[in-house]
């Protein structure tokens, strides 16, 4: 049976619960020690303590109703304005905050779906996105009844423009490009995609969940960043995560539109509920006010100079990781922009490397097509760059002399998945994995 835990008749003491929390927390990945390269975006202990103060100040407030909490309305409106300006938007640009990148992406797709139906009468909408696009687009397509067509990649892991052109049909409502895409940190050709979308009178969404609060500052530091934001004609919407490289508290993302007229299709309103008139900007009803306030506080305290300081240091850290990875005999996938990359091996099983690195205490993001290891560099990773690269070199040497490791651990599982002729078998495995997550 899955549900074996029942609610106790008598509650435990807070002290005993806190002690158990501390013990269980010790089993988690030591991200604070730089052992993880995704999931957590930690700028500094000082900044985190500040965010905790701000968040708890609004611990019980609800961002659903700005009439009750006008301060939250101010914070969200100003965050949206600052983000829109940062990303090339004009005075007409509009948006909302959401709980994360997935919700921002879902809202953009729902908005373009409803826009296409209202203005063109399209009842069976389709969108075209690269193979590397985040699975949140697959999820949104599934939820909102939009057919997602995946376009292949060129040799640099960018979406193939000619293939995109060939896939556009009368039912196409939206093209998608990433800035950068998560797996390899590579920028899709946003300007060319946007020109295609503009010529066909359809939407163009830029997924900048990773890069939205990174790329503008890298550009100011002299990094060559291809055009990707609202300064590009044809871009109609963008998603950008504040809780990633914006270094805000978890639960904070932005979805932006070129104008308010398009954003209108995102909103949900109801006039017939006995509980009164109802209006909601996004998927969630109740909205944690703490994450909205913390996002505003982050942008307000860091400012442009603060972000430039962070990214100046991150670029140097990334150079050191890249040099160490290449020195150990690995190859960078594609041409990454910024502080995200992946590396593959021309000589050893990369999943064996991942197994060996995990045994040394690193949390490893494994990838496929091509088989590679992913790195998202944050300030927490800076102090351990030499240790990581040393462990990587030693793991590579050990893997070269122990080829039998390919039949063990996670390396064996990834090898099996690659050979399965029926993709539904992989789906069944993943469903089983999800079921296991809820075993008590």
C-alpha positions in Angstrom: 0.0 0.0 0.0 1.2 3.5 -0.8 -0.5 5.4 2.0 0.7 3.9 5.3 1.1 7.1 7.3 -1.9 8.4 9.3 -2.4 11.7 11.1 -1.5 11.2 14.7 -4.1 11.9 17.4 -1.7 13.9 19.5 0.6 16.4 17.8 4.3 16.2 18.4 6.3 19.0 20.0 7.7 21.6 17.7 11.2 20.8 19.1 11.0 17.2 18.0 9.7 18.1 14.6 12.4 20.6 14.1 15.0 18.1 15.1 13.7 15.5 12.6 13.7 18.2 9.9 17.3 19.0 10.6 18.3 15.3 10.4 16.4 14.7 7.2 17.8 17.9 5.6 21.3 16.6 6.2 20.6 13.8 3.6 19.9 16.3 0.9 22.4 17.4 -1.7 24.9 19.9 -0.2 24.1 22.7 -2.7 25.5 25.3 -0.3 28.9 23.7 -0.7 28.7 24.0 -4.4 27.8 20.3 -5.0 24.8 21.0 -7.3 24.8 22.7 -10.7 21.1 23.4 -11.1 17.9 23.7 -8.9 19.4 26.3 -6.5 20.5 29.8 -7.5 22.2 31.2 -4.4 23.9 34.6 -4.6 25.2 34.8 -1.1 24.3 34.1 2.5 23.8 37.8 3.2 21.3 38.1 0.3 19.5 34.9 1.3 19.0 36.2 4.9 17.6 39.4 3.4 15.2 37.5 1.2 14.0 35.5 4.3 13.2 38.7 6.1 11.2 40.1 3.2 9.4 36.8 2.5 8.3 36.3 6.1 7.1 39.9 6.3 4.5 38.8 3.7 4.2 35.2 4.8 0.4 35.2 5.2 -0.6 37.8 2.6 -2.3 36.6 -0.6 -1.4 38.1 -4.0 -4.8 37.1 -5.4 -6.5 40.3 -4.3 -4.6 43.6 -4.8 -7.5 45.4 -3.2 -6.7 43.9 0.1 -3.0 44.2 -0.3 -2.1 47.2 -2.4 1.6 46.9 -1.6 1.7 43.6 -3.5 0.1 45.3 -6.5 2.8 47.9 -6.4 5.6 45.3 -6.2 4.3 43.2 -9.1 3.7 46.1 -11.4 7.1 47.5 -10.8 8.8 44.2 -11.2 7.0 43.7 -14.5 8.0 47.2 -15.6 11.7 46.7 -14.7 11.8 43.3 -16.4 10.1 44.7 -19.6 12.6 47.6 -19.8 15.5 45.3 -19.2 14.3 43.0 -22.1 13.8 45.7 -24.7 10.2 46.4 -24.1 8.5 49.8 -24.9 6.0 51.6 -22.8 3.3 49.3 -24.3 5.0 46.1 -23.0 3.0 44.3 -20.4 3.1 41.1 -18.3 2.5 39.4 -15.0 4.5 37.5 -12.4 4.0 33.7 -12.1 5.1 30.9 -9.8 7.9 29.8 -12.1 9.1 29.2 -15.7 6.6 26.5 -16.4 3.6 28.7 -15.5 5.1 31.6 -17.5 5.4 29.3 -20.5 1.9 27.9 -20.0 0.4 31.3 -19.9 2.2 32.4 -23.1 0.8 29.4 -24.9 -2.7 29.8 -23.5 -2.6 33.5 -24.5 -1.5 32.8 -28.1 -4.1 30.0 -28.4 -6.9 32.3 -27.3 -5.6 35.2 -29.5 -5.4 32.9 -32.6 -9.0 31.7 -32.0 -10.4 35.2 -31.4 -8.6 36.9 -34.3 -8.3 34.1 -36.8 -10.8 31.5 -35.8 -8.1 28.8 -35.5 -9.6 25.8 -33.7 -6.8 23.2 -34.0 -3.7 25.3 -33.1 -0.2 24.2 -33.7 3.2 25.6 -32.5 6.7 24.8 -33.6 9.6 24.6 -31.2 13.2 23.1 -31.2 13.9 19.6 -30.0 15.9 21.2 -27.2 13.0 23.3 -25.9 12.1 22.8 -22.2 9.5 20.1 -21.5 7.2 22.8 -20.0 6.2 23.4 -23.6 5.2 19.8 -24.0 3.2 20.1 -20.8 1.5 23.3 -21.8 0.6 21.8 -25.2 -0.9 18.8 -23.5 -2.8 20.9 -21.0 -4.2 23.5 -23.5 -4.8 21.4 -26.6 -2.1 22.9 -28.8 -0.2 20.5 -31.1 3.5 20.8 -30.5 5.7 20.1 -33.5 9.4 19.7 -32.8 12.0 21.0 -35.4 15.4 19.4 -35.6 18.8 21.0 -34.9 21.8 22.1 -36.8 25.3 20.9 -35.9 25.6 23.6 -33.2 22.4 22.4 -31.4 20.4 25.4 -32.7 17.0 25.0 -34.3 17.1 24.3 -38.0 15.5 27.3 -39.7 14.8 25.6 -43.0 13.0 22.8 -41.1 10.9 25.4 -39.2 10.0 27.1 -42.5 8.8 23.7 -43.9 6.6 23.0 -40.8 4.6 26.3 -40.9 1.0 25.7 -41.8 -2.3 27.7 -41.7 -2.9 26.2 -38.2 0.5 27.4 -36.9 -0.1 30.1 -34.2 3.4 30.3 -32.6 7.1 29.8 -33.1 9.4 29.2 -30.1 13.1 29.8 -29.6 15.3 29.6 -26.5 17.7 32.3 -25.2 19.6 30.2 -24.3 18.2 26.6 -24.3 18.8 24.8 -21.0 20.6 21.6 -22.1 23.7 23.2 -23.7 23.4 27.0 -23.1 23.1 27.6 -26.8 21.1 30.5 -28.3 18.6 29.7 -31.0 18.5 32.2 -33.9 15.8 34.4 -32.4 16.0 37.2 -34.9 15.5 34.8 -37.9 12.7 33.0 -36.1 11.0 36.3 -35.3 11.2 37.4 -38.9 9.6 34.2 -40.0 6.8 34.7 -37.4 6.3 38.3 -38.4 6.1 37.4 -42.1 3.4 34.8 -41.4 1.4 37.0 -38.9 1.9 34.5 -36.0 3.3 34.7 -32.5 6.9 34.3 -31.5 7.8 33.3 -27.9 11.3 33.6 -26.6 12.0 31.2 -23.7 14.5 33.3 -21.6 13.7 31.5 -18.3 17.5 30.9 -18.0 18.8 33.9 -19.8 16.3 36.7 -19.2 18.1 38.1 -16.1 21.6 37.1 -17.4 22.0 38.0 -21.0 21.3 41.8 -20.7 24.2 42.1 -18.1 26.5 39.9 -20.1 26.0 42.2 -23.1 27.0 45.2 -20.9 30.1 43.3 -19.9 31.2 42.9 -23.5 30.0 39.4 -24.2 28.7 38.9 -27.8 25.0 38.2 -27.3 22.8 37.8 -30.4 19.6 39.8 -30.5 16.9 38.0 -28.5 14.4 40.3 -26.8 11.6 42.8 -27.7 14.1 44.9 -29.6 13.7 42.2 -32.2 10.6 42.9 -34.4 8.3 39.9 -34.4 8.9 38.8 -30.8 5.5 38.8 -29.2 6.2 37.2 -25.8 9.0 36.2 -23.4 9.4 34.2 -20.2 12.2 34.9 -17.7 12.7 33.5 -14.3 13.5 35.8 -11.4 14.3 32.8 -9.1 17.0 31.6 -11.4 19.6 34.1 -12.6 17.6 36.9 -11.1 18.5 35.5 -7.7 15.1 36.1 -6.1 13.3 33.7 -3.8 11.7 30.5 -5.2 8.3 31.0 -6.8 9.0 34.0 -9.0 9.0 34.2 -12.8 7.8 36.7 -15.4 5.8 36.3 -18.6 5.9 39.4 -20.8 4.1 40.5 -24.0 4.8 43.2 -26.6 1.6 45.0 -25.6 -1.4 45.0 -23.3 -3.8 43.9 -26.0 -2.1 40.5 -26.2 -1.8 40.1 -22.4 -5.6 40.5 -22.2 -5.9 37.0 -23.6 -4.0 35.6 -20.6 -6.5 36.8 -18.0 -9.4 34.7 -16.7 -12.6 36.5 -15.5 -15.9 35.3 -14.3 -19.1 37.3 -13.6 -21.5 34.5 -12.6 -20.1 33.2 -9.3 -22.3 33.7 -6.3 -19.1 34.6 -4.4 -18.7 37.8 -6.4 -16.9 39.0 -9.5 -13.7 37.0 -10.0 -10.5 37.8 -12.0 -7.2 36.0 -12.1 -4.1 36.8 -14.1 -2.6 33.3 -14.3 -3.1 29.6 -13.4 -2.9 29.9 -9.6 -5.7 31.4 -7.5 -4.0 32.1 -4.2 -0.6 33.6 -4.9 2.2 33.6 -2.3 2.9 37.3 -1.7 6.3 36.6 -0.2 7.8 35.6 -3.6 6.4 38.8 -5.2 7.8 41.0 -2.5 11.2 39.2 -2.5 11.5 39.7 -6.3 10.9 43.4 -5.9 13.3 43.6 -3.1 16.0 41.7 -5.0 15.8 44.0 -8.1 15.7 47.1 -5.9 18.7 46.2 -3.8 21.0 44.6 -6.4 20.4 47.1 -9.2 22.3 47.1 -12.4 25.7 47.4 -10.6 24.9 44.5 -8.4 24.1 42.2 -11.3 27.1 43.3 -13.2 29.3 42.4 -10.2 27.7 39.0 -10.0 28.1 38.2 -13.7 31.6 39.5 -13.9 32.5 36.9 -11.3 30.4 34.2 -12.8 32.1 34.6 -16.2 35.5 34.1 -14.6 34.2 31.1 -12.8 32.7 29.6 -16.0 36.1 30.1 -17.8 37.8 28.1 -15.1 35.2 25.2 -15.2 35.4 25.1 -19.0 39.2 25.0 -19.0 39.2 22.2 -16.4 36.6 20.2 -18.3 38.5 20.4 -21.5 41.8 19.7 -19.8 40.3 16.4 -18.5 39.6 15.3 -22.1 36.0 16.3 -22.5 34.3 18.3 -25.3 31.9 21.3 -24.9 28.6 20.7 -26.7 27.8 23.5 -29.2 28.8 27.2 -28.6 27.3 28.2 -25.2 26.6 31.8 -24.3 26.9 32.8 -20.7 27.1 30.5 -17.6 25.4 27.3 -18.8 27.1 24.5 -20.7 27.3 20.8 -21.2 30.2 18.5 -22.0 30.5 15.1 -23.7 33.3 12.6 -23.9 34.8 11.2 -27.2 36.4 8.3 -25.4 34.5 7.1 -22.3 30.9 6.5 -21.3 29.7 9.9 -19.9 27.1 8.1 -17.7 29.9 6.2 -16.1 31.6 9.5 -15.4 28.3 10.7 -13.8 28.2 7.7 -11.6 31.8 8.2 -10.4 31.2 11.9 -9.8 28.1 11.1 -7.8 30.1 8.7 -5.6 32.4 11.7 -4.9 29.4 13.7 -3.6 28.4 15.8 -6.7 24.8 16.1 -7.8 25.1 15.4 -11.6 22.6 16.4 -14.3 22.7 13.7 -17.0 21.6 14.4 -20.5 21.0 12.5 -23.7 21.1 13.2 -27.5 24.0 13.8 -27.2 25.0 12.0 -24.0 26.5 14.7 -21.8 26.7 16.3 -18.4 25.1 19.7 -17.7 26.6 22.6 -15.7 24.7 25.7 -14.6 27.2 27.8 -12.8 26.1 29.9 -9.8 28.2 31.8 -7.2 28.0 28.8 -4.9 30.1 26.8 -7.4 33.0 29.2 -7.5 34.9 28.0 -4.4 34.9 24.3 -5.5 36.0 24.7 -9.2 39.4 23.1 -8.6 38.0 20.2 -6.6 35.4 19.5 -9.2 37.8 19.6 -12.1 40.3 17.4 -10.2 37.5 14.8 -9.4 36.4 14.9 -13.0 39.9 14.2 -14.3 40.4 11.3 -11.9 37.0 9.9 -12.7 37.8 10.0 -16.4 41.1 8.2 -15.9 39.4 5.5 -13.8 36.6 5.1 -16.4 39.1 4.6 -19.2 40.6 1.6 -17.3 37.3 0.1 -16.1 35.0 -0.3 -19.2 32.9 -2.8 -17.3 31.4 0.1 -15.3 29.1 0.7 -18.3 27.0 -2.3 -17.2 26.5 -0.9 -13.6 24.5 1.8 -11.8 22.8 4.6 -13.7 25.1 4.1 -16.6 23.5 0.7 -17.3 20.0 2.2 -17.0 20.7 5.0 -19.5 22.3 2.5 -21.8 19.2 0.3 -21.6 16.9 3.3 -22.3 18.9 4.2 -25.4 18.3 0.7 -26.8 14.6 0.3 -26.1 12.8 0.1 -29.4 9.4 1.2 -28.0 9.3 4.7 -26.5 6.2 3.8 -24.5 8.4 1.5 -22.4 10.4 4.5 -21.3 7.1 6.3 -20.4 6.0 3.4 -18.3 9.3 3.5 -16.5 8.9 7.2 -15.8 5.3 6.7 -14.6 6.6 4.1 -12.2 9.3 6.5 -11.0 6.6 9.1 -10.3 4.5 6.6 -8.4 7.6 5.7 -6.3 8.0 9.3 -5.3 4.8 9.1 -3.2 5.6 5.9 -1.4 5.7 6.7 2.3 
